[in-house]
């Protein structure tokens, strides 16, 4: 698979081999390319979000008072209003006041400059500017009291790393593989035009296999972009042009053996 990857970006002659290979090998290469992108994306995600997630749970563990949910009501170890704001994003703030049982209004949230308000019997959140949604906790009465304390946040952090991260990786892999295969169908249609211009006799299946490999360079480019601290303008257009360029050179080489030696 590594030789296919190198050939996809460094040799137009390799596309003659890609057009003639078995469909199963192309699917295997698609999985390999998806794995490469997923690995890079996972590392980039961990580098970008890892510190933020760790800091967030550390902040929750230290700053949020112990809360107990029992019989449809909430009690706090720190009675009275407690305003909490994320250290990196002060605008992300919540007000906890488990002594309050009266309804909370959007004006209360705006005056306190918070996005959510937890009272003794309900959770209020600003759905959008000027709009409030509420969750009646009395309707979610639990059989046993539930305590949310520092230990809860430590366990939640562990669960995130052992469950959510792997699930995210699997989802990213499947979505990328499906998207790459879908794009290969589009590029194969474009390949029909290239094939006609080059005077070749390639079939749609062969063009599809070449289109999968033609996306290698743009995939590697996107993998590198995932580590950049800024977004590249028109990245989608760049990927389209790069892939189309590789596909044209590959189709030309496969359609005209005299223009590219066999590897």
C-alpha positions in Angstrom: 0.0 0.0 0.0 2.8 2.4 0.7 4.2 1.8 -2.8 0.8 2.7 -4.2 0.7 5.9 -2.1 4.1 6.9 -3.3 3.2 6.0 -6.9 0.0 8.0 -6.7 1.8 11.3 -6.0 5.1 10.8 -7.8 4.5 8.8 -11.0 1.8 9.1 -13.7 2.9 5.8 -15.1 1.6 4.1 -11.9 -1.9 5.0 -12.9 -1.7 2.4 -15.7 -1.2 -0.2 -13.1 -4.0 1.2 -11.0 -6.4 1.0 -13.9 -5.6 -2.6 -14.5 -5.6 -3.9 -10.9 -8.3 -5.8 -9.1 -11.2 -3.8 -7.6 -10.4 -5.4 -4.2 -7.0 -3.9 -4.2 -8.4 -0.4 -4.9 -10.8 -0.9 -2.0 -7.9 -1.9 0.2 -6.0 1.2 -0.8 -9.1 3.3 -0.1 -9.1 1.9 3.5 -5.4 2.5 3.7 -5.7 6.1 2.6 -8.6 6.6 5.0 -6.4 5.2 7.8 -3.6 7.6 6.9 -6.0 10.6 7.0 -7.7 9.4 10.2 -4.3 8.9 12.0 -3.2 12.5 11.1 -6.6 13.9 12.0 -6.6 12.1 15.3 -3.2 13.4 16.3 -4.2 17.0 15.2 -7.5 16.7 17.2 -5.6 15.5 20.3 -3.1 18.4 20.0 -5.8 21.0 19.4 -8.6 19.8 21.7 -6.7 17.7 24.2 -5.3 20.6 26.3 -8.7 22.3 26.2 -10.6 19.2 27.3 -8.1 18.5 30.1 -8.2 22.1 31.3 -12.0 22.1 31.2 -12.4 19.0 33.3 -9.8 20.3 35.7 -11.7 23.5 36.0 -15.0 21.7 36.6 -13.4 19.5 39.2 -12.0 22.5 41.2 -14.7 25.2 40.7 -18.1 23.6 40.4 -19.6 22.9 43.8 -20.9 19.5 44.6 -24.4 19.0 43.3 -26.9 16.4 44.4 -29.9 15.4 42.2 -32.6 13.8 44.3 -36.4 13.6 44.0 -36.5 16.0 41.1 -34.6 18.7 42.8 -31.0 19.9 43.0 -29.1 20.9 46.1 -25.6 22.5 46.2 -22.7 22.3 48.6 -22.4 26.1 48.0 -25.9 27.5 48.6 -26.7 30.8 46.9 -25.8 32.1 43.5 -22.5 30.8 42.1 -21.4 32.1 38.7 -18.9 30.0 36.8 -17.1 31.0 33.6 -14.7 28.9 31.5 -11.1 30.1 31.9 -10.5 30.2 28.2 -13.9 31.4 27.1 -15.4 33.8 29.7 -18.5 34.2 27.6 -19.3 30.5 28.3 -20.7 30.9 31.8 -23.4 29.3 34.0 -25.1 30.5 37.1 -26.0 28.0 39.8 -28.6 28.9 42.4 -30.2 25.9 44.0 -32.1 28.1 46.5 -34.2 29.5 43.7 -37.5 27.8 42.8 -39.2 30.6 40.8 -39.0 30.5 37.0 -35.9 32.1 35.4 -36.4 34.5 32.5 -34.1 35.4 29.6 -33.6 38.8 31.3 -32.1 37.0 34.3 -29.5 35.2 32.0 -28.7 38.5 30.2 -28.3 40.4 33.4 -25.9 37.7 34.8 -24.2 37.4 31.4 -24.5 33.6 31.4 -25.7 31.1 28.9 -27.3 28.7 31.4 -29.0 28.9 34.8 -29.4 25.9 37.1 -32.1 26.4 39.8 -33.4 24.0 42.4 -35.9 22.4 40.0 -34.9 23.3 36.4 -32.1 24.0 34.0 -32.5 27.1 31.8 -30.4 27.7 28.6 -30.3 30.4 26.0 -31.2 28.6 22.8 -30.4 31.6 20.6 -30.2 35.3 21.1 -33.3 36.3 23.1 -34.7 32.8 23.2 -34.9 30.6 26.3 -35.5 26.9 26.7 -36.0 25.1 30.0 -35.7 21.5 31.3 -38.0 20.6 34.2 -35.9 18.4 36.5 -38.9 17.3 38.5 -40.0 15.2 35.5 -36.6 13.4 35.5 -36.8 12.1 39.1 -34.3 9.4 39.7 -34.7 6.4 41.9 -31.5 7.1 43.8 -29.7 10.4 44.5 -27.0 11.3 42.1 -24.0 13.3 43.3 -21.9 15.3 40.8 -18.6 16.1 42.5 -14.9 16.2 41.7 -14.8 12.4 41.4 -17.6 12.5 38.8 -15.6 14.9 36.6 -12.5 12.8 36.9 -14.4 9.7 35.8 -16.1 11.7 33.0 -12.6 12.7 31.7 -11.5 9.1 31.6 -14.7 8.0 29.8 -14.2 10.7 27.2 -10.7 9.4 26.4 -11.6 5.7 26.5 -15.0 5.8 24.8 -15.6 9.1 22.9 -12.2 9.5 21.4 -12.2 5.9 19.9 -15.8 6.4 18.6 -14.7 9.7 17.0 -11.8 8.0 15.3 -14.0 5.2 13.9 -16.6 7.8 12.8 -13.9 9.9 11.1 -12.5 6.8 9.3 -15.9 5.7 8.0 -17.0 9.1 6.9 -13.7 9.8 5.1 -13.8 6.5 3.3 -17.4 7.0 2.2 -16.7 10.6 1.1 -13.6 9.6 -0.8 -15.5 6.8 -2.6 -18.3 9.2 -3.4 -15.9 11.8 -4.8 -14.2 9.1 -6.9 -17.5 8.6 -8.7 -17.6 12.3 -9.5 -14.0 12.3 -10.7 -14.6 9.1 -12.7 -17.2 11.0 -14.6 -14.7 13.8 -15.2 -12.3 11.0 -16.2 -14.6 10.1 -19.1 -14.0 13.5 -20.5 -10.3 13.2 -20.0 -10.3 9.8 -21.5 -12.0 11.1 -24.6 -9.6 14.0 -24.9 -6.6 11.6 -24.6 -8.1 9.2 -27.1 -8.1 6.3 -24.7 -10.5 3.4 -24.2 -10.7 3.2 -20.4 -13.9 2.0 -18.8 -15.7 3.7 -16.0 -14.5 1.1 -13.5 -10.9 1.7 -14.4 -11.4 5.5 -14.2 -13.0 5.0 -10.7 -9.9 3.1 -9.5 -7.7 5.8 -10.9 -9.8 8.5 -9.3 -9.4 6.9 -5.8 -5.6 7.1 -6.2 -5.8 10.6 -7.7 -7.2 11.9 -4.4 -4.0 10.9 -2.6 -2.2 14.2 -3.0 -5.2 16.3 -1.8 -5.7 13.9 1.1 -2.1 14.3 2.2 -2.5 18.1 1.8 -5.6 18.1 4.0 -3.8 16.0 6.6 -1.0 18.6 6.7 -3.6 21.4 6.9 -5.2 19.8 10.0 -2.0 20.8 11.9 -1.9 24.4 10.7 -3.1 27.1 13.2 -5.0 28.8 10.4 -7.4 27.9 7.6 -6.3 27.9 4.0 -8.8 29.9 1.8 -10.6 27.9 -0.9 -9.1 24.6 0.4 -11.9 22.7 -1.3 -11.1 24.3 -4.7 -7.4 23.5 -4.2 -8.2 19.9 -3.6 -10.4 19.8 -6.7 -7.7 21.2 -8.9 -5.0 19.0 -7.5 -7.0 15.8 -7.9 -8.2 16.8 -11.3 -4.6 17.4 -12.4 -3.4 14.1 -11.1 -6.4 12.3 -12.8 -5.7 14.0 -16.1 -2.0 13.0 -16.1 -2.9 9.5 -15.0 -5.6 9.1 -17.7 -3.2 10.5 -20.3 -0.5 8.0 -19.2 -2.9 5.1 -19.2 -4.5 6.0 -22.5 -1.2 6.7 -24.3 1.4 4.1 -23.2 3.9 5.8 -25.5 3.9 8.9 -23.3 4.7 7.0 -20.1 6.8 3.9 -19.6 5.4 1.0 -17.7 6.6 0.6 -14.1 
